[in-house]
Amino acid sequence: MSDRVTISISENVADVSLNRADKLNAMDLKMFTALGAAADSLHADRSVRAVVLHGTGGNLCAGIDLGIMGDSSFDFRYALGSPVEPSAANLFQRAAYGWRELPIPVICAVEGVAFGAGLQLALGADIRIAAPNAKLSIMEAKWGIIPDMGISVTLRDLVAPDRVKELAWSGRIVGSAEALELGLVTSIADDPVRQSFALAASCAANSPEATRGVKELVNRAWRMSDADALALEASLQSDIIGGVNQLEAVKANLSKRKPEYKD
């Protein structure tokens, strides 16, 4: 794995860390590429049942590294217009959207700053746990651009459109309490990294098929017609019920023992 992003796995939980603390984990081209590659590698590993995403050095991410803007050798239009197969997302979007595509729970610990690309990275996760002093901003307007890392998908069911426009137009910085009120974060904890790992462990202790099924159901059904949503719900359940891990869940609960699920 790239030195920009590190991955370690313990007890079915992957620890994914942005590893550029001297730059407040700002995203350069290597970081964008490494984040997409990290999501791909975990997608292929069935033993991983949950992910904790966080930054080193007490910050999640200060946003895009401005050095990218001055790189005349990089073809931005190509990167923006070319999806990274088999995803529908391009190079920049995949750094955040890749975590939404991952079929397992992704919990992001938001410490310090989560500005611009950093906030969009957090929005790619399923759950965001923020430190009391965390600071968040949709800051792209400051640099004359729009937020473009999948925010059109990841934020639309969390925050009302008028509030998104106000945050994106103003680029203002919000604290964790306001972020919680707005829906940008899920909860606040004194130690968000520790809390994220505790939640990830709880997710990883459940049947893998049920956990994956919940993510697919919520991500897809919330924007379907009633009939399509009900059909998806039934289809997912029919694939799960009676399976090895579902039966193991029943047996373990009846026997009052810890279940032993198969990957």
Secondary structure as the mmCIF struct_conf table of DSSP 4:
data_model
#
loop_
_struct_conf.conf_type_id
_struct_conf.id
_struct_conf.beg_label_comp_id
_struct_conf.beg_label_asym_id
_struct_conf.beg_label_seq_id
_struct_conf.end_label_comp_id
_struct_conf.end_label_asym_id
_struct_conf.end_label_seq_id
TURN_TY1_P TURN_TY1_P1 ASP A 3 ARG A 4
STRN STRN1 VAL A 5 SER A 10
TURN_TY1_P TURN_TY1_P2 GLU A 11 ASN A 12
STRN STRN2 VAL A 13 LEU A 18
HELX_RH_3T_P HELX_RH_3T_P1 ALA A 21 LYS A 23
TURN_TY1_P TURN_TY1_P3 LEU A 24 ASN A 25
STRN STRN3 MET A 27 MET A 27
HELX_RH_AL_P HELX_RH_AL_P1 LEU A 29 HIS A 43
TURN_TY1_P TURN_TY1_P4 ALA A 44 ALA A 44
TURN_TY1_P TURN_TY1_P5 ARG A 46 SER A 47
STRN STRN4 ALA A 50 GLY A 55
BEND BEND1 THR A 56 THR A 56
TURN_TY1_P TURN_TY1_P6 GLY A 57 GLY A 58
BEND BEND2 LEU A 60 LEU A 60
STRN STRN5 CYS A 61 CYS A 61
STRN STRN6 ILE A 64 ILE A 64
HELX_RH_3T_P HELX_RH_3T_P2 LEU A 66 ILE A 68
TURN_TY1_P TURN_TY1_P7 MET A 69 GLY A 70
TURN_TY1_P TURN_TY1_P8 SER A 72 SER A 73
BEND BEND3 PHE A 74 PHE A 74
HELX_RH_AL_P HELX_RH_AL_P2 PHE A 76 GLY A 81
STRN STRN7 PRO A 83 PRO A 83
TURN_TY1_P TURN_TY1_P9 GLU A 85 PRO A 86
BEND BEND4 SER A 87 ALA A 89
STRN STRN8 ASN A 90 ASN A 90
HELX_RH_AL_P HELX_RH_AL_P3 LEU A 91 GLU A 101
BEND BEND5 LEU A 102 ILE A 104
STRN STRN9 VAL A 106 VAL A 110
BEND BEND6 GLY A 112 GLY A 112
STRN STRN10 VAL A 113 PHE A 115
TURN_TY1_P TURN_TY1_P10 GLY A 116 GLY A 116
HELX_RH_AL_P HELX_RH_AL_P4 ALA A 117 LEU A 123
TURN_TY1_P TURN_TY1_P11 GLY A 124 GLY A 124
BEND BEND7 ALA A 125 ASP A 126
STRN STRN11 ILE A 127 ALA A 130
TURN_TY1_P TURN_TY1_P12 PRO A 132 ASN A 133
STRN STRN12 LYS A 135 SER A 137
HELX_RH_3T_P HELX_RH_3T_P3 GLU A 140 TRP A 143
TURN_TY1_P TURN_TY1_P13 GLY A 144 GLY A 144
BEND BEND8 MET A 149 GLY A 150
HELX_RH_AL_P HELX_RH_AL_P5 ILE A 151 THR A 154
BEND BEND9 LEU A 155 LEU A 155
TURN_TY1_P TURN_TY1_P14 ARG A 156 LEU A 158
BEND BEND10 VAL A 159 VAL A 159
HELX_RH_AL_P HELX_RH_AL_P6 PRO A 161 SER A 170
STRN STRN13 VAL A 174 GLY A 175
HELX_RH_AL_P HELX_RH_AL_P7 SER A 176 LEU A 182
TURN_TY1_P TURN_TY1_P15 GLY A 183 GLY A 183
BEND BEND11 LEU A 184 LEU A 184
BEND BEND12 THR A 186 THR A 186
STRN STRN14 SER A 187 ILE A 188
BEND BEND13 ASP A 190 ASP A 191
HELX_RH_AL_P HELX_RH_AL_P8 PRO A 192 ALA A 204
TURN_TY1_P TURN_TY1_P16 ALA A 205 ALA A 205
BEND BEND14 ASN A 206 ASN A 206
HELX_RH_AL_P HELX_RH_AL_P9 PRO A 208 ALA A 221
TURN_TY1_P TURN_TY1_P17 TRP A 222 ARG A 223
BEND BEND15 MET A 224 MET A 224
HELX_RH_AL_P HELX_RH_AL_P10 ASP A 226 ILE A 240
TURN_TY1_P TURN_TY1_P18 ILE A 241 GLY A 242
BEND BEND16 GLY A 243 GLY A 243
HELX_RH_AL_P HELX_RH_AL_P11 VAL A 244 SER A 255
TURN_TY1_P TURN_TY1_P19 LYS A 256 LYS A 256
BEND BEND17 ARG A 257 ARG A 257
#
